[in-house]
């Protein structure tokens, strides 16, 4: 269990909270909604969207490197390089 960082559980709990809120309100979950979830900063510095912490070293710092959203019904994937709040690049891929 020591291999999993405690902040991973906080991020998992937060994404579950966001999903549950949408489901309980019977809101349609779209790609844009998921992008907002991935860009969430609640509980910073342990937020879903992770940024470099100034006081941490390059060896201990955890950042969001990329995010992936897949729509298996439409055979589409969105890859966002960097943090979801301000991706460096977004690449859309279709597959079959």
SVG drawing of the C-alpha trace seen along z (x, -y; Angstrom):
<svg xmlns="http://www.w3.org/2000/svg" viewBox="-32 -28 47 30">
<polyline fill="none" stroke="black" stroke-width="0.4" points="0.0,0.0 3.0,-2.3 3.5,-2.5 0.2,-4.5 0.4,-8.1 -2.3,-9.3 -3.1,-12.2 -4.1,-9.6 -7.0,-8.7 -8.0,-12.3 -8.1,-12.8 -10.1,-9.5 -12.6,-10.7 -12.9,-14.1 -13.6,-12.6 -16.2,-10.3 -17.8,-13.3 -18.0,-15.1 -19.4,-12.0 -22.0,-11.4 -23.2,-15.0 -23.8,-14.8 -25.5,-11.4 -27.7,-12.4 -28.9,-15.5 -29.4,-13.4 -27.1,-15.7 -25.7,-14.5 -22.0,-13.8 -20.2,-15.2 -16.6,-15.5 -16.6,-19.1 -17.9,-18.1 -15.1,-15.6 -12.6,-18.2 -13.8,-20.4 -13.5,-17.5 -9.9,-16.9 -9.2,-20.7 -10.6,-20.7 -8.3,-22.4 -10.3,-21.7 -8.0,-20.4 -4.9,-22.0 -2.1,-20.9 -3.7,-17.5 -6.2,-18.4 -7.1,-16.4 -5.3,-18.9 -1.8,-18.7 0.7,-21.5 4.4,-21.8 4.8,-22.8 7.6,-25.4 9.0,-23.8 9.2,-20.3 12.1,-18.8 12.0,-17.4 12.3,-14.0 9.3,-14.2 7.0,-16.5 3.8,-15.1 2.2,-16.9 -0.5,-16.1 1.4,-15.2 -1.6,-14.4 -5.3,-13.5 -7.3,-11.1 -11.0,-11.1 -12.3,-8.2 -15.8,-7.8 -16.0,-4.1 -19.4,-4.4 -18.2,-7.0 -14.6,-5.5 -13.0,-8.8 -10.2,-9.8 -9.1,-13.2 -5.5,-13.5 -4.7,-16.6 -0.9,-17.2 -0.1,-19.0 -2.5,-20.1 -6.2,-19.9 -6.8,-23.5 -4.4,-24.8 -3.3,-22.0 -0.2,-22.5 -1.9,-20.6 -5.1,-18.7 -5.1,-15.8 -8.3,-14.1 -8.0,-10.5 -10.6,-8.3 -10.3,-4.5 -12.2,-1.5"/>
</svg>
